[in-house]
Amino acid sequence: MPRVSPFDPPPKVLELLENQPISRVTLWNGQESWLVTGYDDVKAVLQSKAFSSDVTKPGYPKVSASLATFTEGLLNHMDPPEHDEYRRMLAPEFMVKRVERLRPEVQQIVDELIDGMIDHGAPVDLVEALAFPVPARVTCAMLGIPFEDQEFFVTCAETFLGGTASAEETKAAAQDLHRYLGELIEAKVKDPTDDVLGYMASVHVASGACSVAALITIAQLILIAGFDTTANMISLGLLTLMQHPEQLQALKDDPSLIPSAAEELLRFLTITHRGRHKAAVEDITIGGQLIRAGEGVICAQDAANRDPSAFANPNDLDVRRDARGHLAFGHGVHQCIGAALARIELQVAYETLLRRLPNLALAVPLEEIDFKHEAAVYGLRAMPVTW
Amino acid sequence: MTAGAIQVVIDETRCIGSGNCLYNEPAVFDQDEDDGMAILLNEHPGPELLDTVRQAVLTCPGQAIRLIIESSDDGAD
């Protein structure tokens, strides 16, 4: 289902939201699935125990050849109660107050990168100069990945999520990452560090609650989920604001609107545009439609976040609205564990860029911007800017 | 029936420590420093917090929060 406007979900999806919020779709491989687009229905699916996230369950919708191939042990494809045990082990490291302590470090990283942009002089590709390095550095710092290994992870994340890698390339990238993380975790078991992997290694690996292999997989997920998503929200979010000059001006005039603007951009853009995928493991009725065990469901959060029953005038960008009920981070037990960190990164990046580079603008016509239509996470390949 | 006292209840077995509730209403919810699980700062918030507490209930990823609005004349709690 192709987009028409690069800032809106595909018209076909919005049409389904309006006319047939639970519908049948046929996937690339001929597999049939339910597509759920309504806000309440998406929430109902995502919080129901009648649905599994396990790709091996009958009916699980395989939305692409490369994705959902190497998912064993990945928390986002694991069901409760196993999922919840790991999630609770990680919770203290991702809690709001703990993550909030990283804000000064995020601010310093953003400031250094903007210094670099100014030293270089316009035009600069904002994706390469800031949008990608911010989450890359922050995620590495939080996990306890040495800075010098950052480039390696960026390459792996691209291979995983670019949407263009073959199954073999995806597998090779996974093996490289696996080997590296295994060595790093073994080192942290012996010599604990004050970071997520250090904490998990010294507390939960040492106690036997979490195996090294399980922690490797958790680290892979955090790395990959933490990089691309935030990077795309920084660049695409700014580009979206540029298309709404009155909203952009409101943010410059009143920076206290930045947190709600970040929430609204998350809602409006919902860059995880392939949705959440589930397999029904028991018969259940959602929004009046019987879904049988063994049938697949795709939850289109991008459509749900444009549902007028949840958000008034949903197709208008409004940085003043309370958008906190949005589903861009998902919902249910698989809701993004890094949401608090992502919020800080977005808030700091938007606020600092608008303050330090108030004349930030695209250096090329919008028509020349290359949008990642085929990628797992939607966004921009490059964003040349002047200021 | 007029709205009376508000009671908030957390089911610790369902909490996954997302901090979503704290984000929605920091005057009522917090996270335990040791395990990240939700804790109640105020079990009986005033009506001025009803909207944000309700938002916390609706968006809780583990469906771990219950909101009990007692009628003013039933004498409960």
Boltz contact constraints between the chains, C-beta under 6 A:
constraints:
  - contact:
      token1: [A, 47]
      token2: [B, 63]
      max_distance: 6.0
  - contact:
      token1: [A, 84]
      token2: [B, 16]
      max_distance: 6.0
  - contact:
      token1: [A, 87]
      token2: [B, 16]
      max_distance: 6.0
  - contact:
      token1: [A, 91]
      token2: [B, 17]
      max_distance: 6.0
  - contact:
      token1: [A, 91]
      token2: [B, 36]
      max_distance: 6.0
  - contact:
      token1: [A, 92]
      token2: [B, 35]
      max_distance: 6.0
  - contact:
      token1: [A, 92]
      token2: [B, 36]
      max_distance: 6.0
  - contact:
      token1: [A, 95]
      token2: [B, 19]
      max_distance: 6.0
  - contact:
      token1: [A, 95]
      token2: [B, 31]
      max_distance: 6.0
  - contact:
      token1: [A, 95]
      token2: [B, 36]
      max_distance: 6.0
  - contact:
      token1: [A, 96]
      token2: [B, 19]
      max_distance: 6.0
  - contact:
      token1: [A, 96]
      token2: [B, 22]
      max_distance: 6.0
  - contact:
      token1: [A, 325]
      token2: [B, 59]
      max_distance: 6.0
  - contact:
      token1: [A, 332]
      token2: [B, 61]
      max_distance: 6.0
  - contact:
      token1: [A, 333]
      token2: [B, 16]
      max_distance: 6.0
  - contact:
      token1: [A, 333]
      token2: [B, 61]
      max_distance: 6.0
  - contact:
      token1: [A, 333]
      token2: [B, 62]
      max_distance: 6.0
  - contact:
      token1: [A, 335]
      token2: [B, 18]
      max_distance: 6.0
  - contact:
      token1: [A, 335]
      token2: [B, 61]
      max_distance: 6.0
  - contact:
      token1: [A, 340]
      token2: [B, 19]
      max_distance: 6.0
